[in-house]
Amino acid sequence: MPRASDVKNGMVIDIGGVPHVVKAMEVKSPSARGAATLYKFRFNNMQTGQKLDETYKGDDLLKEADYERVPVQYSYQDGENWVFMNAEDYTQYEVPNAAMEELTGYITEGLEGIQALIMDGRLLSLILPPAVALEIIETPPSMKGASATSRNKPARLSSGLEVQVPEYLEQGEMIRVSTETGKYLSRA
């Protein structure tokens, strides 16, 4: 059982018998003598998708959920479901479109590094790699001398995602996009 001070983003904690994944954490160190450091967590309920904010002291014990983290790869889209295959034993998991809303702009054929959280043989959640490489398919033309400024312009990517990119980038270039913030990181 990990202490609150040992919990990291992405860990799955059992709260009242329901698995919750840690999405964000904030550490507050009070200035008063003898006061305990507080850890504020934002959890996502893995069954309903609801957000939950909880605060713990550094020595509080939390129960880690009994789950398995396995590598998966995107196979295909079947009507209302996305199908992912376990890279180790080739088990297929279907994820409904509603659960994929936030992730669809980052998933492409052959994307490496996707992990699935499996509990009792059921896929609870997908964890994407921190950044993905996508191609710019539509953006306004680059401007001469634009590298001297830090202005941005909109760009539509091969997955349908729209992001703000520096003015000097052109159509056809590959860029890296953060899956956590949805922002441009660098050229790929």
Kinemage of the C-alpha trace (Angstrom):
@kinemage 1
@onewidth
@group {chain A} dominant
@subgroup {mainchain}
@vectorlist {calphas} color= white
{ca met a 1} P 0.000 0.000 0.000
{ca pro a 2} L 1.649 3.213 -1.134
{ca arg a 3} L 1.703 6.367 0.942
{ca ala a 4} L 0.140 9.516 -0.480
{ca ser a 5} L 3.645 10.936 -0.898
{ca asp a 6} L 4.612 7.962 -3.132
{ca val a 7} L 1.622 8.147 -5.510
{ca lys a 8} L 2.402 9.199 -9.102
{ca asn a 9} L 0.303 10.229 -12.113
{ca gly a 10} L -1.156 7.212 -13.911
{ca met a 11} L -1.362 4.989 -10.829
{ca val a 12} L -4.677 3.265 -10.170
{ca ile a 13} L -6.008 3.630 -6.624
{ca asp a 14} L -8.932 1.697 -5.115
{ca ile a 15} L -11.377 4.164 -3.523
{ca gly a 16} L -14.408 2.470 -2.008
{ca gly a 17} L -13.929 -0.636 -4.148
{ca val a 18} L -13.883 1.370 -7.398
{ca pro a 19} L -10.663 1.882 -9.411
{ca his a 20} L -9.641 5.526 -9.898
{ca val a 21} L -6.681 6.646 -12.011
{ca val a 22} L -4.542 9.577 -10.806
{ca lys a 23} L -4.761 12.349 -13.439
{ca ala a 24} L -3.152 15.261 -11.565
{ca met a 25} L -1.564 15.965 -8.227
{ca glu a 26} L -0.587 19.061 -6.302
{ca val a 27} L 1.675 19.253 -3.250
{ca lys a 28} L 0.967 21.884 -0.605
{ca ser a 29} L 3.585 22.525 2.064
{ca pro a 30} L 2.108 24.633 4.843
{ca ser a 31} L 4.352 27.231 6.424
{ca ala a 32} L 3.194 26.617 10.005
{ca arg a 33} L 5.449 24.531 12.223
{ca gly a 34} L 4.418 20.936 12.645
{ca ala a 35} L 1.837 21.075 9.891
{ca ala a 36} L 1.749 18.081 7.541
{ca thr a 37} L 2.391 18.341 3.825
{ca leu a 38} L -0.879 17.889 1.942
{ca tyr a 39} L -1.275 16.031 -1.361
{ca lys a 40} L -4.259 17.007 -3.469
{ca phe a 41} L -5.177 14.457 -6.158
{ca arg a 42} L -7.564 14.584 -9.095
{ca phe a 43} L -8.842 11.100 -9.842
{ca asn a 44} L -10.929 9.803 -12.737
{ca asn a 45} L -13.374 7.046 -11.904
{ca met a 46} L -12.502 4.277 -14.363
{ca gln a 47} L -16.044 2.913 -14.505
{ca thr a 48} L -18.091 6.114 -14.855
{ca gly a 49} L -15.446 8.628 -15.987
{ca gln a 50} L -16.398 11.112 -13.237
{ca lys a 51} L -13.713 13.310 -11.694
{ca leu a 52} L -12.978 13.166 -7.975
{ca asp a 53} L -10.783 15.556 -5.958
{ca glu a 54} L -9.307 14.255 -2.705
{ca thr a 55} L -6.692 15.590 -0.277
{ca tyr a 56} L -4.433 13.367 1.858
{ca lys a 57} L -1.571 13.854 4.313
{ca gly a 58} L 1.822 12.511 3.218
{ca asp a 59} L 1.663 9.517 5.605
{ca asp a 60} L -1.879 8.423 4.658
{ca leu a 61} L -1.938 4.939 3.113
{ca leu a 62} L -3.832 4.403 -0.129
{ca lys a 63} L -4.861 1.056 -1.566
{ca glu a 64} L -3.561 0.366 -5.053
{ca ala a 65} L -6.165 -1.329 -7.258
{ca asp a 66} L -5.518 -4.845 -8.541
{ca tyr a 67} L -5.055 -4.283 -12.264
{ca glu a 68} L -2.775 -5.272 -15.102
{ca arg a 69} L -1.029 -2.855 -17.488
{ca val a 70} L -0.512 -4.416 -20.932
{ca pro a 71} L 0.753 -3.057 -24.263
{ca val a 72} L -1.938 -2.837 -26.946
{ca gln a 73} L -2.113 -1.611 -30.504
{ca tyr a 74} L -4.957 -0.067 -32.440
{ca ser a 75} L -6.416 -2.584 -34.898
{ca tyr a 76} L -9.480 -1.062 -36.557
{ca gln a 77} L -12.740 0.796 -36.044
{ca asp a 78} L -15.870 -1.339 -36.207
{ca gly a 79} L -18.934 0.913 -36.465
{ca glu a 80} L -19.524 2.200 -32.944
{ca asn a 81} L -16.422 0.581 -31.417
{ca trp a 82} L -12.636 0.915 -31.606
{ca val a 83} L -10.810 -2.420 -31.478
{ca phe a 84} L -7.441 -2.781 -29.746
{ca met a 85} L -5.320 -5.927 -29.628
{ca asn a 86} L -3.166 -7.067 -26.737
{ca ala a 87} L 0.385 -7.194 -28.124
{ca glu a 88} L 1.303 -10.162 -25.895
{ca asp a 89} L -1.565 -12.662 -26.208
{ca tyr a 90} L -3.555 -11.122 -29.122
{ca thr a 91} L -6.751 -10.695 -27.082
{ca gln a 92} L -9.029 -8.098 -28.647
{ca tyr a 93} L -10.772 -5.372 -26.648
{ca glu a 94} L -13.602 -3.183 -27.915
{ca val a 95} L -13.899 0.407 -26.706
{ca pro a 96} L -17.097 2.377 -27.476
{ca asn a 97} L -16.848 5.703 -29.364
{ca ala a 98} L -18.113 7.599 -26.296
{ca ala a 99} L -15.081 6.463 -24.261
{ca met a 100} L -12.677 7.433 -27.054
{ca glu a 101} L -13.744 11.086 -27.519
{ca glu a 102} L -10.611 12.641 -25.974
{ca leu a 103} L -8.187 10.146 -27.568
{ca thr a 104} L -9.291 9.946 -31.219
{ca gly a 105} L -7.087 12.823 -32.404
{ca tyr a 106} L -3.929 11.048 -31.267
{ca ile a 107} L -4.480 7.456 -32.407
{ca thr a 108} L -3.157 6.458 -35.819
{ca glu a 109} L -2.338 3.167 -37.528
{ca gly a 110} L 0.879 1.689 -36.157
{ca leu a 111} L 1.067 3.956 -33.085
{ca glu a 112} L 3.514 2.409 -30.605
{ca gly a 113} L 3.394 2.722 -26.821
{ca ile a 114} L -0.354 2.494 -26.088
{ca gln a 115} L -1.029 0.733 -22.796
{ca ala a 116} L -4.310 -0.642 -21.512
{ca leu a 117} L -5.357 -0.992 -17.896
{ca ile a 118} L -7.078 -4.375 -17.577
{ca met a 119} L -9.092 -5.430 -14.531
{ca asp a 120} L -10.931 -8.753 -14.345
{ca gly a 121} L -10.380 -9.301 -18.093
{ca arg a 122} L -12.034 -5.975 -18.965
{ca leu a 123} L -10.331 -2.937 -20.491
{ca leu a 124} L -10.812 -0.011 -18.097
{ca ser a 125} L -8.705 2.706 -19.680
{ca leu a 126} L -6.130 3.450 -22.366
{ca ile a 127} L -2.881 5.287 -21.665
{ca leu a 128} L -1.274 6.956 -24.665
{ca pro a 129} L 2.438 7.720 -25.021
{ca pro a 130} L 3.367 11.248 -23.817
{ca ala a 131} L 3.752 12.512 -27.414
{ca val a 132} L 2.756 11.355 -30.899
{ca ala a 133} L 4.081 12.239 -34.364
{ca leu a 134} L 1.452 13.510 -36.824
{ca glu a 135} L 1.610 15.037 -40.296
{ca ile a 136} L 0.334 18.537 -41.073
{ca ile a 137} L -2.221 18.152 -43.885
{ca glu a 138} L -3.595 21.691 -43.981
{ca thr a 139} L -2.202 25.024 -42.788
{ca pro a 140} L -1.851 28.540 -44.192
{ca pro a 141} L 1.372 29.091 -46.189
{ca ser a 142} L 4.538 29.885 -44.256
{ca met a 143} L 5.729 33.471 -44.170
{ca lys a 144} L 9.235 34.519 -45.121
{ca gly a 145} L 11.111 35.615 -42.009
{ca ala a 146} L 8.509 34.035 -39.722
{ca ser a 147} L 11.180 32.171 -37.740
{ca ala a 148} L 12.163 35.453 -36.080
{ca thr a 149} L 8.729 35.773 -34.460
{ca ser a 150} L 6.890 33.466 -32.132
{ca arg a 151} L 3.447 33.781 -33.690
{ca asn a 152} L 1.323 30.711 -34.265
{ca lys a 153} L -1.138 29.610 -36.915
{ca pro a 154} L -3.750 26.813 -36.991
{ca ala a 155} L -2.892 23.464 -38.573
{ca arg a 156} L -5.049 20.407 -39.249
{ca leu a 157} L -3.227 17.121 -38.727
{ca ser a 158} L -3.589 13.711 -40.380
{ca ser a 159} L -5.716 12.416 -37.485
{ca gly a 160} L -8.178 15.327 -37.751
{ca leu a 161} L -6.759 17.117 -34.704
{ca glu a 162} L -6.280 20.895 -34.951
{ca val a 163} L -3.376 22.552 -33.123
{ca gln a 164} L -1.535 25.866 -33.132
{ca val a 165} L 1.920 25.593 -34.737
{ca pro a 166} L 4.729 28.115 -35.386
{ca glu a 167} L 4.311 30.136 -38.604
{ca tyr a 168} L 7.388 28.634 -40.291
{ca leu a 169} L 5.909 25.091 -40.501
{ca glu a 170} L 4.430 23.963 -43.812
{ca gln a 171} L 1.992 21.377 -45.095
{ca gly a 172} L 3.476 17.858 -45.230
{ca glu a 173} L 5.815 18.277 -42.245
{ca met a 174} L 5.746 15.846 -39.326
{ca ile a 175} L 5.349 17.317 -35.835
{ca arg a 176} L 5.209 15.975 -32.275
{ca val a 177} L 2.069 16.754 -30.256
{ca ser a 178} L 1.630 16.253 -26.504
{ca thr a 179} L -1.166 13.798 -25.698
{ca glu a 180} L -1.640 15.391 -22.276
{ca thr a 181} L -2.032 19.039 -23.324
{ca gly a 182} L -2.851 18.697 -27.029
{ca lys a 183} L -0.201 21.289 -27.910
{ca tyr a 184} L 2.624 21.378 -30.450
{ca leu a 185} L 5.974 20.247 -29.005
{ca ser a 186} L 8.479 20.120 -31.869
{ca arg a 187} L 9.214 18.827 -35.335
{ca ala a 188} L 9.313 15.040 -35.522
